[in-house]
Structures are given as C-alpha cells and as structure tokens.
Amino acid sequence: MNAPAPTSVPEPPPVTPSFIKDFLDYRKYFRTRSAIRRAEPLHEFSPEQLAANKYLGPWTFNLHQTAVSSLPTVILFAIYDWLFTPPRPKTTSADPFWQTFQDILPRVEAKIEPFFLPLSLTIAAYAAAMGSLKRRDLSKPTFSRNTRCYLYLDGSYGLYPQAVLAFVVTALYLPHDFNWVNPSTPLTVLWLVVFMGGIYATIYELVIKGSFIPGRLFSLQNYDLKTRHFWQRPAPDSAPWKKYWIFTFGLAFLIAYLVDLAFEGTELGISYLLAFAKTRFGIHH
C-alpha cells in the first residue's frame, strides 16, 4: 500500500552528498523514467518508497533530464569549437579598470549562471501546479502533489524534444554562411534539416506542455477534460485550461525573463565592484 504523499509545499532538494550521488547515477534516471511511462504514480510515493525502489525524487529526476538533454550538445559543440574555431583574440582596453572588468566578468558569470536553471525549473513547476488547480481546490497537499507530478512528467516526456531543441538553438548561434533561397550545397541542406528538426521538436514540446501534462494534472483532481469555446460557460467541474496556459506560457516565462535580467544585473554589479576594488585598492578576489 502506498504511503500518503507529503503535504508540505515542495522545495528543491539541498545539494548534499546523497543528492550528488543520485544525480550522477544515470541508471536511476532511466529506471525512474520507465516507471513513469508505465503510469506508476511516483508523485504519490513517499521518499522512503522512492529510495526502496531505487527511484529518483521529482526534483533530482527533472534536473537529471536537463543534464541528459544538454550533454550531447555540449560535447558535440565543444569538439566543434576545438577543431574549427580559431583562437579568439584577447580584448584589450586602454583603461585598466575596464580591462580588469572584462577579465572578471566571465568568471563571475560562470559562478552565478548555474543557479538560473534550477530557479527557472522551480518557477515553471510552481506555475504549472498553480495553474492546474481551481481556487477552491488549491491547498498545500494538492499543490505539492501537482508540482511533483509535473516534474516527473516533464522530465520523462521532455527528454528527446528538449535534447533536439538544445542542439538546434546552439547550432543557430554558430557562424554560418549559406543561401536559404537556393539550398544547393550539402551544408545548406544540413542546416535546413536541423532547422526543420527544431520546428518539429518545438511543436512536440508544446503539445507535451500544453495538452498532455495538463491533462494528467487535471485527472488527479477529477476535472472534466473537455475544452469549451470562449462563449460557453464553464461547468463547475471543468478543467481550468485557460488558467493553466496563462500561468505556464505567460506568467512563468515573464518571471523567468525578469529573473534572468536580475541575474545579469547581479553579474555586472559584482564584476564592477571587484574590478573597482582591484584597480583602486589592489584587492585580489
């Protein structure tokens, strides 16, 4: 018999040695993914049950999927950069302060940017859980349950489309020179194939995020999944599709964008202060 699900508001796990050990165990990720695709209700499992069955918790599982989706692109383009990209000339500035600032900024970014992905994941999961519940049904237990369910479903069904999107987005930032109108060279055809793959992956990801996952979340609350026209009055038990779409595709993206701006401002501010301290007082960070 399944133990009752935790009733507290879910929070990302602390980065402890056990968390790192689970994160590095890829077998646990694929074992957990197989269980989710068999429709096992892992979101109802207690932490003890997850550990006994060698399954990952929802946060660890979703972060694991992000790493698995990104790893092939990181490796491929690291090789590309090593083989085909010429050495970049070091930027120079007549002002010692700005030269120091340019040297410090990449190191500050490398230390702060890793925090953005988990924070964005938290925003998306909380927004989806909030949007999938009507106000009368919103409580700590239901919010916690829907958050865990979203993390498991997104981490399972978003693996391949997000891997393709990571590759396509990175590829589009690489320098290239070809004719879109007359794709006659093999390189141009390859780029067109990559671009079309990105379109397909985007559509697939939108279907997963906008239809499949909310359908599963609504089923947890026994909502009526039938969509109604905008002029029709919703039934008392109808699923809050519009609320979910607004929260997931509107509010979550807006908050993530503002958080990204805050991160960039923080990185610039810290780099500016460190450069000022180093050039003015000779303080080394």
Secondary structure in CASP SS format (residue, H / E / C, confidence):
PFRMAT SS
TARGET T0000
AUTHOR 0000-0000-0000
METHOD secondary structure of the structure
MODEL  1
M C 1.00
N C 1.00
A C 1.00
P C 1.00
A C 1.00
P C 1.00
T C 1.00
S C 1.00
V C 1.00
P C 1.00
E C 1.00
P C 1.00
P C 1.00
P C 1.00
V C 1.00
T C 1.00
P H 1.00
S H 1.00
F H 1.00
I H 1.00
K H 1.00
D H 1.00
F H 1.00
L H 1.00
D C 1.00
Y H 1.00
R H 1.00
K H 1.00
Y H 1.00
F H 1.00
R H 1.00
T H 1.00
R H 1.00
S H 1.00
A H 1.00
I H 1.00
R H 1.00
R C 1.00
A C 1.00
E C 1.00
P C 1.00
L H 1.00
H H 1.00
E H 1.00
F C 1.00
S C 1.00
P H 1.00
E H 1.00
Q H 1.00
L H 1.00
A H 1.00
A H 1.00
N C 1.00
K C 1.00
Y C 1.00
L C 1.00
G C 1.00
P H 1.00
W H 1.00
T H 1.00
F H 1.00
N H 1.00
L H 1.00
H H 1.00
Q H 1.00
T H 1.00
A H 1.00
V H 1.00
S H 1.00
S H 1.00
L H 1.00
P H 1.00
T H 1.00
V H 1.00
I H 1.00
L H 1.00
F H 1.00
A H 1.00
I H 1.00
Y H 1.00
D H 1.00
W H 1.00
L H 1.00
F H 1.00
T C 1.00
P C 1.00
P C 1.00
R C 1.00
P C 1.00
K C 1.00
T C 1.00
T C 1.00
S C 1.00
A C 1.00
D C 1.00
P H 1.00
F H 1.00
W H 1.00
Q H 1.00
T H 1.00
F H 1.00
Q H 1.00
D H 1.00
I H 1.00
L H 1.00
P H 1.00
R H 1.00
V H 1.00
E H 1.00
A H 1.00
K H 1.00
I H 1.00
E H 1.00
P H 1.00
F H 1.00
F H 1.00
L H 1.00
P H 1.00
L H 1.00
S H 1.00
L H 1.00
T H 1.00
I H 1.00
A H 1.00
A H 1.00
Y H 1.00
A H 1.00
A H 1.00
A H 1.00
M H 1.00
G H 1.00
S C 1.00
L C 1.00
K C 1.00
R H 1.00
R H 1.00
D H 1.00
L C 1.00
S C 1.00
K H 1.00
P H 1.00
T H 1.00
F H 1.00
S H 1.00
R H 1.00
N H 1.00
T H 1.00
R H 1.00
C H 1.00
Y H 1.00
L H 1.00
Y H 1.00
L H 1.00
D H 1.00
G H 1.00
S H 1.00
Y H 1.00
G C 1.00
L H 1.00
Y H 1.00
P H 1.00
Q H 1.00
A H 1.00
V H 1.00
L H 1.00
A H 1.00
F H 1.00
V H 1.00
V H 1.00
T H 1.00
A H 1.00
L H 1.00
Y C 1.00
L C 1.00
P C 1.00
H C 1.00
D C 1.00
F C 1.00
N C 1.00
W C 1.00
V C 1.00
N C 1.00
P C 1.00
S C 1.00
T C 1.00
P H 1.00
L H 1.00
T H 1.00
V H 1.00
L H 1.00
W H 1.00
L H 1.00
V H 1.00
V H 1.00
F H 1.00
M H 1.00
G H 1.00
G H 1.00
I H 1.00
Y H 1.00
A H 1.00
T H 1.00
I H 1.00
Y H 1.00
E H 1.00
L H 1.00
V H 1.00
I H 1.00
K H 1.00
G H 1.00
S H 1.00
F H 1.00
I H 1.00
P H 1.00
G H 1.00
R H 1.00
L H 1.00
F H 1.00
S H 1.00
L H 1.00
Q C 1.00
N C 1.00
Y C 1.00
D E 1.00
L C 1.00
K C 1.00
T C 1.00
R C 1.00
H C 1.00
F C 1.00
W C 1.00
Q C 1.00
R C 1.00
P C 1.00
A C 1.00
P C 1.00
D C 1.00
S E 1.00
A C 1.00
P C 1.00
W H 1.00
K H 1.00
K H 1.00
Y H 1.00
W H 1.00
I H 1.00
F H 1.00
T H 1.00
F H 1.00
G H 1.00
L H 1.00
A H 1.00
F H 1.00
L H 1.00
I H 1.00
A H 1.00
Y H 1.00
L H 1.00
V H 1.00
D H 1.00
L H 1.00
A H 1.00
F H 1.00
E H 1.00
G H 1.00
T H 1.00
E H 1.00
L H 1.00
G H 1.00
I H 1.00
S H 1.00
Y H 1.00
L H 1.00
L H 1.00
A H 1.00
F H 1.00
A H 1.00
K H 1.00
T H 1.00
R H 1.00
F H 1.00
G C 1.00
I C 1.00
H C 1.00
H C 1.00
END
